Amino acid sequence: MVCKFNFIFVFLTLFGLINCDVLGQKKTWSLEECINHAKTHNLSIKIQQYNLDISKANYAQSKGMMLPTISGYASHSYNYGQTIDRFTNQFATDMVQSNNFYMSANMTLFNGFQLLHSAQKSRYEMMASEYDLKTMENDIALAIATAYLQILYSIEMVENSRTQYDLTLKQVDRTQKLLEAGAIANSQLLNLQAQAASEAYQLTVLETQLEMAMLTLTQLLDLPNVKDFDIVVPDVEITTMPVPANADYIYDYAIKHQPSIMSAQLRVESAKKSYQIAKGAYSPSLTFGASLGTGYSGASSQLSGIQLSGMDTIGYTTGSPPDYVLAPVFDYLYEPISFKDQIDRNFNRSIGFNLSIPIFSGFQLSSNVKRNKISMYIAETNLRQAELNMNKTIHQAHLDAMSALKRYFAAQKQEEAALSVYRLAEEKFELNDLTLIEYQDAKLKLTQSQSELLQSKYEYIFKMKILDFYLGNEIKL
């Protein structure tokens, strides 16, 4: 029994340790995962989605404005004191209970096509909001790709710097031993130690830049911290260097497919509809209305019968003595009219047409037309500006990509030559056939050539991603 318990205890302990180790591992994010996460969690994208929902609601409302409006009304009231009953047209002094039921319908038949233009304007606004959402998603995806590439660049820079620092430490260790053997002067060791300190400082700077790049990416993803954040490091070695497509071809494609341009074009159409709506206010407006109504009054009554209440003198004869002439006196009996009967009797219907003709409005209509006309010109100018900005961006990115491509090939040859020179210098330095200054100079040139190679490499990748973005290609590594 004890052995069985110990076995279970050991098994659970090992299982717990394994799970703790797995849970403690950092989640590594690929570029695609970062972009997908931002699309579903980024707050700016969520706000834009809410704006799109509002635009959809406005569009539904604008379409509904072309339909008839129907409303119902009901009241139940008590009146105290003298008043004229609206159903009997008689004075009532007692408490009177009354009910009123009313239903009306109205429909605009013509108002200068303002309702139609309003519906079309709302539709353009809704479609523009959809493109605005896509534009924001694309902008954030491009920003994430930029931050992701910056991290990859920083990682390679840190690795190169650490490699150079480790090589210098080895030389410091070797020189220390030579100094102890009395083979070299102390100044040579001091110079190498100074170089190691300088490279350690540079390594610290690059590591800090890497941490800042990580922080930038987590902020774009709206993650709380960078403690458990890490990225997938893909193979971005450039084996083939494709030449970017012609800049004019990219621009011609982008101008027809980029959501930012499509949104600006729809804003122009929306502004045109606003201008037409403003002009439509000059037109006469024709509306149709119909209503149904009925009511009940507690003061309403009807004759229910007649009864003899006595005799009354109505005259006399001329004889002597005169005889009085008597006539019967009757009382009229009334009973309240029932609720159902009053509802039926008081039922009324009405239909009518209303024509409104604007004659003078204190220049409000003309001012509104002018404002909307200017807004239309502004929307057209914004579209033109967006097209010009895109043209500049594409041509600049194309030029930068071609330049980076040329510099990358040149930097490759430079790095290969610098590496050969450094290896030869390292061999001679270890054989004491090369001075420390000459060795440091060869090492510095190798470091610079590697840095320039990385810069041209990642600049080319980034500019190509921009051009791919304008060609509608998915951003991925």
PESUL-V474657 format. One record per residue. N is the residue number from 1. RES is the residue in one letter. OMEGA is omega in degrees with one decimal (none if undefined). NEAR is the number of other ideal C-beta (glycine too) atoms within 8 Angstrom. Layout:
{{N:RES:OMEGA:NEAR} {N:RES:OMEGA:NEAR}}
This chain:
{{1:M:179.4:4} {2:V:179.5:5} {3:C:179.7:6} {4:K:179.4:7} {5:F:179.8:8} {6:N:179.2:8} {7:F:178.8:8} {8:I:-179.0:8} {9:F:179.5:8} {10:V:-179.6:8} {11:F:-179.7:8} {12:L:179.5:8} {13:T:179.1:8} {14:L:179.2:8} {15:F:178.6:8} {16:G:179.0:8} {17:L:179.3:8} {18:I:-179.3:8} {19:N:177.5:8} {20:C:-179.3:8} {21:D:180.0:8} {22:V:-179.0:7} {23:L:-178.1:6} {24:G:-179.0:5} {25:Q:177.0:6} {26:K:173.4:6} {27:K:177.7:7} {28:T:-174.7:7} {29:W:170.5:12} {30:S:178.6:9} {31:L:179.7:15} {32:E:178.5:7} {33:E:178.3:8} {34:C:-178.0:15} {35:I:179.9:13} {36:N:178.0:8} {37:H:-179.0:10} {38:A:-178.3:16} {39:K:-177.9:11} {40:T:-175.1:6} {41:H:-177.6:8} {42:N:-175.3:12} {43:L:178.9:7} {44:S:177.6:8} {45:I:178.4:13} {46:K:178.6:8} {47:I:178.8:8} {48:Q:176.6:12} {49:Q:176.2:9} {50:Y:176.8:8} {51:N:176.8:11} {52:L:178.5:13} {53:D:177.3:8} {54:I:179.1:9} {55:S:177.4:13} {56:K:178.4:9} {57:A:177.6:8} {58:N:179.1:11} {59:Y:178.3:13} {60:A:179.1:8} {61:Q:-178.4:9} {62:S:175.7:13} {63:K:179.9:10} {64:G:179.5:7} {65:M:178.2:9} {66:M:178.6:8} {67:L:177.5:7} {68:P:173.2:6} {69:T:-178.2:7} {70:I:-179.9:7} {71:S:178.5:7} {72:G:-177.0:7} {73:Y:177.1:9} {74:A:178.7:8} {75:S:176.3:7} {76:H:-173.0:6} {77:S:175.8:7} {78:Y:179.4:7} {79:N:178.6:9} {80:Y:179.8:4} {81:G:-174.2:5} {82:Q:177.2:5} {83:T:177.0:8} {84:I:178.9:7} {85:D:-173.6:14} {86:R:-179.8:8} {87:F:179.6:12} {88:T:-175.8:9} {89:N:177.8:6} {90:Q:176.4:7} {91:F:175.7:7} {92:A:-178.7:12} {93:T:178.7:5} {94:D:174.8:5} {95:M:-177.8:7} {96:V:174.1:12} {97:Q:179.2:10} {98:S:175.8:16} {99:N:179.3:11} {100:N:179.9:11} {101:F:-172.3:11} {102:Y:175.3:10} {103:M:-178.5:11} {104:S:177.2:11} {105:A:179.0:11} {106:N:-180.0:10} {107:M:177.0:10} {108:T:-179.7:10} {109:L:179.8:7} {110:F:174.4:9} {111:N:-179.4:10} {112:G:179.3:11} {113:F:-179.4:10} {114:Q:179.8:11} {115:L:179.2:11} {116:L:179.5:8} {117:H:178.6:12} {118:S:177.8:12} {119:A:178.9:13} {120:Q:177.4:9} {121:K:179.4:13} {122:S:177.7:14} {123:R:177.5:10} {124:Y:179.3:13} {125:E:178.8:13} {126:M:179.1:13} {127:M:177.1:9} {128:A:177.8:14} {129:S:176.3:13} {130:E:177.8:9} {131:Y:176.4:13} {132:D:177.6:13} {133:L:178.8:13} {134:K:178.0:9} {135:T:179.9:12} {136:M:177.4:11} {137:E:179.2:11} {138:N:-179.6:11} {139:D:179.6:8} {140:I:177.3:15} {141:A:178.6:12} {142:L:177.5:12} {143:A:177.7:9} {144:I:177.7:15} {145:A:177.8:13} {146:T:180.0:9} {147:A:-180.0:12} {148:Y:178.5:13} {149:L:176.7:12} {150:Q:176.9:10} {151:I:179.6:13} {152:L:177.7:13} {153:Y:-179.3:11} {154:S:178.7:12} {155:I:-179.3:10} {156:E:177.4:9} {157:M:178.2:13} {158:V:-179.6:12} {159:E:178.5:8} {160:N:-179.4:12} {161:S:179.6:13} {162:R:177.4:9} {163:T:179.3:8} {164:Q:178.8:12} {165:Y:178.7:12} {166:D:177.7:8} {167:L:178.9:9} {168:T:178.4:13} {169:L:177.1:9} {170:K:178.0:8} {171:Q:176.6:10} {172:V:179.7:12} {173:D:179.2:8} {174:R:-179.3:9} {175:T:177.9:12} {176:Q:-179.9:9} {177:K:177.8:8} {178:L:178.7:9} {179:L:179.2:13} {180:E:178.1:6} {181:A:178.7:6} {182:G:-176.6:4} {183:A:-178.4:6} {184:I:179.3:8} {185:A:-178.3:5} {186:N:-178.4:6} {187:S:179.9:6} {188:Q:176.5:11} {189:L:179.9:12} {190:L:178.3:8} {191:N:178.2:10} {192:L:177.7:13} {193:Q:176.3:9} {194:A:177.8:8} {195:Q:178.4:10} {196:A:178.3:12} {197:A:178.7:8} {198:S:179.3:8} {199:E:176.2:12} {200:A:176.9:9} {201:Y:179.4:8} {202:Q:177.4:9} {203:L:178.2:12} {204:T:178.3:8} {205:V:-179.5:8} {206:L:176.8:12} {207:E:176.4:9} {208:T:176.6:8} {209:Q:176.7:10} {210:L:178.2:13} {211:E:178.5:9} {212:M:177.7:8} {213:A:176.3:12} {214:M:179.9:12} {215:L:179.3:9} {216:T:-179.2:10} {217:L:179.1:15} {218:T:177.5:11} {219:Q:175.4:8} {220:L:179.2:13} {221:L:-177.5:13} {222:D:175.0:8} {223:L:-174.2:8} {224:P:-178.7:2} {225:N:-179.2:7} {226:V:-174.4:9} {227:K:-176.9:4} {228:D:-177.0:7} {229:F:175.0:13} {230:D:-177.1:7} {231:I:172.0:14} {232:V:179.2:7} {233:V:-178.4:5} {234:P:176.2:8} {235:D:-178.2:3} {236:V:175.5:8} {237:E:-175.4:4} {238:I:177.5:9} {239:T:174.5:3} {240:T:-177.4:4} {241:M:-179.5:8} {242:P:177.3:5} {243:V:-179.0:5} {244:P:178.9:11} {245:A:179.5:7} {246:N:-175.5:5} {247:A:179.8:11} {248:D:177.4:6} {249:Y:179.3:8} {250:I:-179.0:15} {251:Y:179.5:13} {252:D:178.0:8} {253:Y:-175.7:11} {254:A:-176.8:14} {255:I:-179.5:10} {256:K:-171.6:7} {257:H:-177.3:7} {258:Q:-176.9:11} {259:P:179.4:10} {260:S:177.6:11} {261:I:178.7:14} {262:M:177.8:11} {263:S:179.5:12} {264:A:177.9:13} {265:Q:178.9:9} {266:L:176.1:13} {267:R:176.0:13} {268:V:179.4:12} {269:E:177.6:9} {270:S:178.6:13} {271:A:177.3:14} {272:K:178.3:9} {273:K:176.4:13} {274:S:178.4:12} {275:Y:178.2:13} {276:Q:177.1:10} {277:I:179.7:13} {278:A:178.2:13} {279:K:179.6:9} {280:G:179.2:12} {281:A:175.2:12} {282:Y:-173.3:7} {283:S:172.5:11} {284:P:-178.9:9} {285:S:179.9:11} {286:L:179.5:12} {287:T:177.3:11} {288:F:179.4:11} {289:G:177.0:13} {290:A:-178.1:11} {291:S:173.6:11} {292:L:-179.0:10} {293:G:174.8:12} {294:T:-178.7:12} {295:G:-178.8:13} {296:Y:176.2:14} {297:S:177.7:13} {298:G:179.6:9} {299:A:-178.4:11} {300:S:180.0:12} {301:S:-179.5:7} {302:Q:-179.2:7} {303:L:-178.0:6} {304:S:-179.7:6} {305:G:178.6:6} {306:I:178.3:6} {307:Q:179.4:7} {308:L:-179.7:6} {309:S:179.3:6} {310:G:179.4:6} {311:M:-178.1:7} {312:D:-179.8:8} {313:T:-179.8:9} {314:I:178.8:6} {315:G:178.8:5} {316:Y:-179.7:8} {317:T:-178.8:6} {318:T:-179.6:4} {319:G:179.5:6} {320:S:-6.3:3} {321:P:-177.4:4} {322:P:175.9:8} {323:D:179.4:7} {324:Y:-179.9:7} {325:V:-178.1:9} {326:L:177.2:8} {327:A:179.8:8} {328:P:176.7:8} {329:V:-177.5:9} {330:F:172.4:8} {331:D:177.8:7} {332:Y:-177.8:7} {333:L:179.6:9} {334:Y:175.5:8} {335:E:-179.0:7} {336:P:177.8:7} {337:I:-176.3:9} {338:S:-179.8:6} {339:F:-178.4:7} {340:K:-178.5:6} {341:D:-180.0:8} {342:Q:178.5:15} {343:I:179.4:12} {344:D:-175.4:8} {345:R:-174.5:7} {346:N:-178.2:11} {347:F:-179.2:9} {348:N:-179.6:7} {349:R:175.9:8} {350:S:172.7:7} {351:I:-179.9:7} {352:G:176.5:7} {353:F:178.5:8} {354:N:178.0:8} {355:L:179.6:7} {356:S:-177.9:8} {357:I:178.1:6} {358:P:-179.7:10} {359:I:177.3:3} {360:F:-176.9:4} {361:S:-180.0:6} {362:G:179.6:4} {363:F:178.7:6} {364:Q:-178.3:7} {365:L:-179.1:11} {366:S:178.0:7} {367:S:179.6:8} {368:N:177.3:10} {369:V:180.0:12} {370:K:179.7:8} {371:R:-179.2:9} {372:N:176.0:13} {373:K:176.7:10} {374:I:178.1:8} {375:S:177.6:11} {376:M:177.3:13} {377:Y:178.7:8} {378:I:179.1:9} {379:A:177.5:13} {380:E:177.9:10} {381:T:177.2:8} {382:N:177.4:10} {383:L:179.7:13} {384:R:179.1:8} {385:Q:177.9:8} {386:A:178.3:11} {387:E:178.6:11} {388:L:179.1:8} {389:N:178.7:8} {390:M:178.5:15} {391:N:178.8:9} {392:K:-178.1:8} {393:T:-177.6:10} {394:I:-179.1:14} {395:H:177.5:10} {396:Q:178.5:8} {397:A:178.5:12} {398:H:178.7:13} {399:L:179.3:9} {400:D:179.7:10} {401:A:178.8:13} {402:M:178.7:10} {403:S:178.9:8} {404:A:178.5:13} {405:L:178.3:11} {406:K:-179.9:8} {407:R:178.8:10} {408:Y:178.4:14} {409:F:178.4:9} {410:A:-179.2:8} {411:A:176.7:13} {412:Q:179.3:9} {413:K:179.6:8} {414:Q:-179.1:11} {415:E:177.8:13} {416:E:179.1:8} {417:A:-179.6:9} {418:A:179.0:14} {419:L:178.0:10} {420:S:179.1:8} {421:V:-178.5:11} {422:Y:-179.6:12} {423:R:177.1:8} {424:L:179.3:9} {425:A:-180.0:13} {426:E:178.4:10} {427:E:-179.5:8} {428:K:-179.3:10} {429:F:178.6:13} {430:E:176.4:7} {431:L:-179.2:7} {432:N:177.2:7} {433:D:-177.0:5} {434:L:-179.5:9} {435:T:178.8:5} {436:L:-179.4:9} {437:I:179.3:6} {438:E:178.0:10} {439:Y:179.7:13} {440:Q:178.5:10} {441:D:178.2:8} {442:A:179.8:14} {443:K:179.1:13} {444:L:179.0:8} {445:K:176.7:11} {446:L:179.0:14} {447:T:179.9:11} {448:Q:-179.7:9} {449:S:177.5:14} {450:Q:177.9:11} {451:S:179.1:10} {452:E:177.6:12} {453:L:178.9:13} {454:L:-179.6:12} {455:Q:-179.9:9} {456:S:179.4:12} {457:K:-176.6:13} {458:Y:174.2:11} {459:E:177.6:10} {460:Y:179.9:14} {461:I:-177.6:11} {462:F:-180.0:11} {463:K:177.0:14} {464:M:177.3:11} {465:K:176.8:12} {466:I:179.8:11} {467:L:175.2:15} {468:D:179.0:9} {469:F:-179.9:11} {470:Y:174.0:15} {471:L:177.8:10} {472:G:179.2:7} {473:N:178.9:6} {474:E:179.3:3} {475:I:178.7:11} {476:K:178.2:5} {477:L:none:5}}
